[in-house]
Amino acid sequence: MSWNDIIGQKQQIRILQKAIESGRLAHAYLFTGPEACGKESVAFELARIMNCRGFRETPEDGSCGTCPDCVQINTFMHRNVEYVFPVEAALLDAGESAKKENRKFSEARERYEALLEEKQLNPYFTPSMDRSMGILSEQIVALQQKALYMPAEGHRKVFIISQAERMNPAAANKLLKLLEEPPGHILFILVSSRPEAVLPTIRSRCQQIRFRRTSPQELQLWFRKNRTDRTESELGFVVNFSRGNLALAWELINRSTGSDATPAMLLRNQAIDYLRLVLTPNRFHEALSACENHAKNLSRTDLALFFGAILLFFQDVNHRLINPGFEALNNSDIADSIDRFARNFPDPDFFGISSLTEEAIRAVERNTNPLLVLSAWTAEIRHLIQAPALRA
């Protein structure tokens, strides 16, 4: 990945390019902005540039991406680049090899390595271990020790701290000591979607660069240039479906299937079919069976997307009810279904539907039982969609 491969963030990239060209990079940066907007991708590009063997040949493009240093950074194996994110305490137990061979450590290590593998496949993915208590002091102590050594081959060390707001107080104070007297051979990059939760004294010692959510136009333009194997309808649906979340957009566009539709579109179709079952009186028993099957077979991520697809569908219905000629639909490939729904249900409670569905998504993300979430949503949604007389 080079500067040209990063989606959006052109202004932020220009700021960093000028700092590199003038030799005036700050010793520490705080990258802030919405989740999955590309902050960490820019951080890793800076790390590659600081160590890339081919950078001087094409500085305007960024790192070459192919030299041994770039490859090692991409696989989290470069000794000049440290990547810190919230991990389980079991990984940080210092001790004999026998201790590290226990099952608790081994299982935690497998989960950690799986997250890094996912990060390699999806540069916009933000890893965090479910059982983590945040970024722990032991992780920052390890950085303090590594800061004592000069970088390999005269390059520069880069410490990337993901989700910096999740440092516990002890870890934050240890990092503060590093930032108060920063070694000249280290570039610190803190990344946070909630900078207000980062220790103020840490924020004051970093140059802050604010990132923004990538616009649908920027994402669609990037996909058109780099995913020429996809149809316009597929690209448009993924752009609208992801709602500016680059990690989600990247995952959906790169999933491979043997059909003409993307996995997101197939999941959307499942969601609309389920909605039809719920709203058809003589098929409600089928909806109950489908509810159990979806709760059992869909992953938590897919169930959240399932609800997200329904939100986009109702957004289209709302647009068509307000303006029957509205063309900028999220689901332009099923415009007939949208119009038919609008005719059959001309006055749904859109605010109630949106609130109910957003709460279902939050419940799924909080690891609430999927069957309970989908069942509760199913029980309420009919009431919100029916005509006012039936809701009274």
C-alpha positions as CSV (number, residue, x, y, z in Angstrom):
1,M,0.0,0.0,0.0
2,S,1.4,3.5,-1.0
3,W,-0.1,6.9,-0.7
4,N,-2.1,6.3,-3.9
5,D,-3.6,3.1,-2.4
6,I,-5.1,4.9,0.6
7,I,-8.8,5.7,0.2
8,G,-9.5,9.4,0.7
9,Q,-7.7,11.5,3.3
10,K,-5.9,13.6,0.6
11,Q,-5.5,16.7,2.7
12,Q,-4.0,14.7,5.6
13,I,-1.6,12.9,3.3
14,R,-0.4,16.3,1.8
15,I,0.4,17.5,5.4
16,L,2.5,14.5,6.0
17,Q,4.2,14.6,2.6
18,K,5.2,18.2,3.1
19,A,6.6,17.4,6.6
20,I,8.7,14.5,5.1
21,E,10.0,16.6,2.2
22,S,11.0,19.4,4.5
23,G,12.5,17.1,7.1
24,R,10.1,18.5,9.8
25,L,8.2,15.4,10.9
26,A,7.0,15.7,14.5
27,H,8.4,13.2,17.0
28,A,4.9,12.2,17.9
29,Y,1.5,12.3,16.1
30,L,-2.0,11.7,17.3
31,F,-4.3,10.5,14.5
32,T,-7.9,11.1,15.3
33,G,-11.2,10.5,13.5
34,P,-14.1,8.0,13.1
35,E,-13.5,4.3,13.3
36,A,-12.2,2.6,10.2
37,C,-11.6,5.8,8.3
38,G,-8.0,5.0,7.3
39,K,-6.0,6.4,10.2
40,E,-4.0,3.3,10.8
41,S,-3.4,2.8,7.1
42,V,-1.7,6.2,7.0
43,A,0.3,5.3,10.1
44,F,1.7,2.2,8.5
45,E,2.5,4.0,5.3
46,L,4.6,6.4,7.4
47,A,6.3,3.4,9.0
48,R,7.1,2.0,5.5
49,I,8.4,5.3,4.2
50,M,10.7,5.6,7.2
51,N,12.3,2.3,6.3
52,C,11.6,1.7,2.6
53,R,14.7,1.2,0.4
54,G,13.0,2.5,-2.7
55,F,11.2,5.6,-1.3
56,R,13.8,8.1,-2.5
57,E,13.2,7.1,-6.1
58,T,9.5,8.1,-6.1
59,P,8.9,10.1,-2.9
60,E,5.6,11.5,-4.2
61,D,4.1,8.0,-4.4
62,G,5.3,6.9,-0.9
63,S,6.7,3.4,-0.1
64,C,7.5,0.9,-2.9
65,G,5.6,-1.9,-1.1
66,T,7.9,-4.6,-2.6
67,C,11.3,-4.2,-0.9
68,P,12.2,-6.5,2.0
69,D,11.6,-3.8,4.5
70,C,8.1,-3.0,3.2
71,V,7.2,-6.7,3.1
72,Q,8.4,-7.2,6.6
73,I,6.3,-4.3,7.9
74,N,3.2,-5.6,6.1
75,T,3.6,-8.9,7.9
76,F,4.4,-7.3,11.3
77,M,7.9,-8.7,11.3
78,H,10.1,-5.6,10.9
79,R,12.2,-4.9,14.0
80,N,12.0,-1.1,13.5
81,V,8.2,-1.1,13.7
82,E,6.2,-1.9,16.8
83,Y,2.4,-2.2,16.6
84,V,0.5,-2.1,20.0
85,F,-3.2,-2.8,20.5
86,P,-5.3,-4.1,23.4
87,V,-4.4,-7.7,24.1
88,E,-5.1,-10.2,26.8
89,A,-3.0,-10.2,29.9
90,A,-2.2,-13.9,29.4
91,L,0.1,-12.9,26.5
92,L,2.2,-10.7,28.7
93,D,3.1,-13.1,31.5
94,A,6.9,-13.0,31.7
95,G,8.2,-16.3,32.7
96,E,9.8,-19.6,31.8
97,S,9.1,-21.4,28.6
98,A,7.1,-24.0,30.6
99,K,4.7,-21.2,31.6
100,K,4.3,-20.1,28.0
101,E,3.4,-23.6,26.9
102,N,0.3,-23.7,29.0
103,R,-3.1,-23.8,27.3
104,K,-4.2,-20.4,28.4
105,F,-1.2,-18.7,26.8
106,S,-1.4,-20.9,23.6
107,E,-5.0,-20.1,23.0
108,A,-4.5,-16.4,23.6
109,R,-1.5,-16.5,21.2
110,E,-3.7,-18.1,18.5
111,R,-6.3,-15.4,18.9
112,Y,-3.6,-12.7,18.7
113,E,-2.1,-14.2,15.5
114,A,-5.5,-14.6,13.9
115,L,-6.1,-10.8,14.4
116,L,-2.8,-10.0,12.8
117,E,-3.7,-12.2,9.9
118,E,-7.0,-10.4,9.5
119,K,-5.1,-7.1,9.6
120,Q,-2.8,-8.2,6.8
121,L,-5.9,-9.1,4.6
122,N,-7.8,-5.9,5.5
123,P,-5.5,-2.8,6.2
124,Y,-8.6,-0.9,7.6
125,F,-9.4,-3.6,10.2
126,T,-8.7,-2.5,13.8
127,P,-7.7,-5.5,16.0
128,S,-8.6,-5.9,19.6
129,M,-8.8,-9.0,21.7
130,D,-12.3,-9.6,23.2
131,R,-10.9,-10.5,26.7
132,S,-8.5,-7.5,26.8
133,M,-8.6,-5.0,29.6
134,G,-7.1,-2.4,27.4
135,I,-3.5,-1.5,26.6
136,L,-1.5,-2.6,29.6
137,S,1.6,-1.2,31.3
138,E,3.6,-4.3,30.3
139,Q,3.1,-3.4,26.7
140,I,4.5,0.1,27.2
141,V,7.4,-1.2,29.3
142,A,8.3,-3.3,26.3
143,L,8.4,-0.2,24.2
144,Q,10.6,1.6,26.7
145,Q,13.1,-1.2,26.5
146,K,13.0,-1.3,22.7
147,A,13.5,2.5,22.6
148,L,16.9,2.1,24.1
149,Y,18.2,0.5,20.9
150,M,19.0,2.3,17.7
151,P,17.0,1.3,14.5
152,A,18.4,-1.3,12.2
153,E,20.4,-0.1,9.1
154,G,20.2,3.6,9.9
155,H,16.4,3.9,9.4
156,R,13.9,5.0,12.0
157,K,11.9,3.2,14.5
158,V,8.1,3.7,14.5
159,F,5.8,2.9,17.4
160,I,2.2,2.7,16.4
161,I,-0.3,2.6,19.3
162,S,-3.8,1.6,18.1
163,Q,-6.8,2.6,20.2
164,A,-4.7,4.9,22.3
165,E,-7.7,5.9,24.4
166,R,-7.7,2.3,25.8
167,M,-4.4,2.7,27.7
168,N,-4.9,2.0,31.4
169,P,-3.5,4.8,33.7
170,A,-0.3,3.0,34.4
171,A,0.4,2.5,30.7
172,A,-0.5,6.1,29.9
173,N,1.9,7.4,32.5
174,K,4.8,5.2,31.3
175,L,4.2,6.4,27.7
176,L,4.1,10.0,28.9
177,K,7.7,9.6,30.3
178,L,8.8,8.4,26.8
179,L,7.1,11.4,25.2
180,E,8.6,13.9,27.6
181,E,12.1,13.1,26.5
182,P,11.5,11.4,23.1
183,P,14.5,9.6,21.6
184,G,15.3,11.2,18.2
185,H,15.3,7.9,16.4
186,I,11.7,7.1,17.2
187,L,8.5,8.3,15.6
188,F,5.4,7.8,17.8
189,I,2.0,7.5,16.1
190,L,-1.0,7.2,18.4
191,V,-4.3,6.4,16.8
192,S,-7.7,7.1,18.5
193,S,-11.4,7.4,17.6
194,R,-11.9,9.0,21.1
195,P,-9.1,11.5,21.6
196,E,-10.9,13.1,24.5
197,A,-10.2,9.9,26.5
198,V,-6.4,10.1,25.9
199,L,-4.5,11.7,28.8
200,P,-4.4,15.4,28.2
201,T,-0.6,15.6,28.9
202,I,-0.1,13.0,26.2
203,R,-2.3,14.9,23.7
204,S,-0.3,18.0,24.4
205,R,3.0,16.3,23.3
206,C,1.6,15.1,20.0
207,Q,0.8,16.9,16.8
208,Q,-2.8,16.0,16.1
209,I,-4.0,15.3,12.6
210,R,-7.8,14.9,12.3
211,F,-9.1,12.4,9.8
212,R,-12.6,12.4,8.4
213,R,-15.0,9.7,7.3
214,T,-14.4,8.9,3.6
215,S,-17.3,10.2,1.4
216,P,-19.3,7.8,-0.8
217,Q,-18.0,9.6,-3.9
218,E,-14.3,9.0,-2.8
219,L,-14.9,5.4,-2.0
220,Q,-16.8,4.7,-5.3
221,L,-14.1,6.4,-7.3
222,W,-11.4,4.3,-5.7
223,F,-13.4,1.1,-6.3
224,R,-13.9,2.0,-10.0
225,K,-10.2,2.4,-10.4
226,N,-9.1,-0.6,-8.4
227,R,-12.0,-3.1,-8.7
228,T,-12.7,-3.1,-12.4
229,D,-14.1,-6.7,-12.1
230,R,-17.1,-5.4,-10.2
231,T,-20.3,-4.0,-11.7
232,E,-21.5,-0.5,-11.0
233,S,-24.5,-1.9,-9.1
234,E,-22.3,-4.0,-6.9
235,L,-19.9,-1.1,-6.2
236,G,-22.8,1.2,-5.4
237,F,-24.4,-1.2,-3.0
238,V,-21.2,-1.9,-1.1
239,V,-20.5,1.9,-0.8
240,N,-23.9,2.6,0.6
241,F,-23.9,-0.6,2.7
242,S,-20.6,0.2,4.4
243,R,-21.7,3.8,5.3
244,G,-18.1,5.1,5.3
245,N,-16.6,2.2,7.3
246,L,-13.6,1.3,5.2
247,A,-12.9,-1.9,7.1
248,L,-16.4,-3.2,6.2
249,A,-16.2,-1.9,2.6
250,W,-12.8,-3.6,2.1
251,E,-14.1,-6.9,3.5
252,L,-17.3,-6.9,1.4
253,I,-15.6,-6.0,-1.9
254,N,-12.9,-8.6,-1.5
255,R,-15.0,-11.5,-0.4
256,S,-15.1,-14.0,-3.3
257,T,-18.3,-15.8,-4.3
258,G,-19.4,-17.8,-7.3
259,S,-22.4,-15.7,-8.0
260,D,-23.0,-12.4,-9.7
261,A,-24.0,-10.7,-6.4
262,T,-21.6,-9.7,-3.6
263,P,-22.0,-11.4,-0.2
264,A,-23.5,-8.1,1.1
265,M,-26.2,-8.2,-1.6
266,L,-26.9,-11.9,-0.8
267,L,-27.3,-11.0,2.8
268,R,-29.5,-8.1,1.9
269,N,-31.7,-10.4,-0.1
270,Q,-32.0,-12.7,2.9
271,A,-33.0,-9.8,5.1
272,I,-35.7,-8.6,2.6
273,D,-37.1,-12.1,2.3
274,Y,-37.3,-12.4,6.0
275,L,-39.1,-9.1,6.2
276,R,-41.7,-10.4,3.7
277,L,-42.3,-13.5,5.9
278,V,-42.8,-11.4,9.0
279,L,-45.3,-9.2,7.2
280,T,-47.3,-11.9,5.5
281,P,-50.0,-13.1,8.0
282,N,-50.3,-16.7,6.7
283,R,-46.6,-17.2,6.6
284,F,-45.6,-15.9,10.1
285,H,-44.9,-19.5,11.2
286,E,-42.3,-19.6,8.5
287,A,-40.8,-16.4,9.8
288,L,-40.4,-18.0,13.3
289,S,-38.5,-20.9,11.7
290,A,-36.4,-18.5,9.7
291,C,-35.7,-16.5,12.8
292,E,-34.2,-19.5,14.5
293,N,-32.1,-20.4,11.4
294,H,-30.7,-16.9,11.0
295,A,-29.9,-16.6,14.7
296,K,-28.1,-20.0,14.5
297,N,-26.3,-19.7,11.2
298,L,-25.4,-16.0,10.8
299,S,-22.3,-14.8,12.6
300,R,-22.6,-11.8,14.8
301,T,-21.0,-9.6,12.1
302,D,-23.4,-10.9,9.5
303,L,-26.4,-10.4,11.8
304,A,-25.4,-6.8,12.3
305,L,-25.1,-6.4,8.5
306,F,-28.5,-8.1,8.2
307,F,-30.1,-5.4,10.3
308,G,-28.0,-2.7,8.5
309,A,-29.4,-3.9,5.1
310,I,-32.9,-3.5,6.5
311,L,-32.1,0.1,7.6
312,L,-30.9,0.9,4.1
313,F,-34.1,-0.7,2.6
314,F,-36.4,1.5,4.7
315,Q,-34.3,4.5,3.9
316,D,-35.1,3.8,0.2
317,V,-38.8,3.3,1.0
318,N,-38.9,6.6,2.8
319,H,-37.2,8.4,-0.1
320,R,-39.8,6.9,-2.6
321,L,-42.7,7.8,-0.4
322,I,-41.5,11.5,-0.2
323,N,-40.5,11.6,-3.9
324,P,-41.6,8.7,-6.2
325,G,-39.1,9.8,-8.7
326,F,-36.1,9.6,-6.4
327,E,-33.3,7.8,-8.1
328,A,-30.3,7.8,-5.8
329,L,-31.4,4.6,-4.1
330,N,-29.1,2.4,-1.9
331,N,-30.7,-0.6,-3.5
332,S,-31.3,0.5,-7.1
333,D,-31.3,-3.1,-8.4
334,I,-34.5,-3.9,-6.4
335,A,-36.3,-0.6,-7.1
336,D,-39.5,-2.6,-8.0
337,S,-39.6,-4.2,-4.6
338,I,-39.1,-0.9,-2.9
339,D,-42.0,0.7,-4.8
340,R,-44.2,-2.3,-4.1
341,F,-43.5,-2.0,-0.4
342,A,-44.2,1.7,-0.4
343,R,-47.6,1.1,-2.0
344,N,-48.5,-1.7,0.4
345,F,-47.3,0.1,3.6
346,P,-47.7,3.8,2.9
347,D,-47.3,5.1,6.5
348,P,-44.7,3.2,8.5
349,D,-43.2,4.6,11.7
350,F,-39.7,5.2,10.2
351,F,-38.4,6.7,13.4
352,G,-39.5,3.8,15.4
353,I,-38.1,1.3,12.8
354,S,-34.8,3.0,12.8
355,S,-34.5,3.2,16.6
356,L,-35.5,-0.5,17.0
357,T,-33.1,-1.7,14.3
358,E,-30.2,0.5,15.5
359,E,-30.7,-0.9,19.0
360,A,-30.7,-4.5,17.6
361,I,-27.3,-3.7,16.0
362,R,-25.9,-2.4,19.3
363,A,-27.2,-5.5,21.1
364,V,-25.5,-7.8,18.6
365,E,-22.3,-5.9,19.0
366,R,-22.6,-6.2,22.8
367,N,-22.7,-10.0,22.4
368,T,-26.4,-10.3,23.4
369,N,-27.9,-13.7,22.4
370,P,-28.7,-13.5,18.7
371,L,-31.9,-15.4,19.0
372,L,-33.2,-13.0,21.7
373,V,-32.2,-10.0,19.6
374,L,-33.8,-11.2,16.4
375,S,-36.9,-12.5,18.2
376,A,-37.5,-9.1,20.0
377,W,-37.0,-7.2,16.7
378,T,-39.4,-9.5,14.9
379,A,-42.1,-9.0,17.6
380,E,-41.9,-5.2,17.4
381,I,-41.4,-4.6,13.7
382,R,-44.8,-5.5,12.4
383,H,-46.4,-3.1,14.8
384,L,-44.2,-0.2,13.5
385,I,-44.8,-1.0,9.8
386,Q,-48.6,-1.4,9.8
387,A,-51.0,1.5,9.0
388,P,-51.7,3.9,11.8
389,A,-55.2,2.5,12.4
390,L,-53.7,-1.0,13.0
391,R,-51.0,0.5,15.3
392,A,-53.6,2.3,17.4
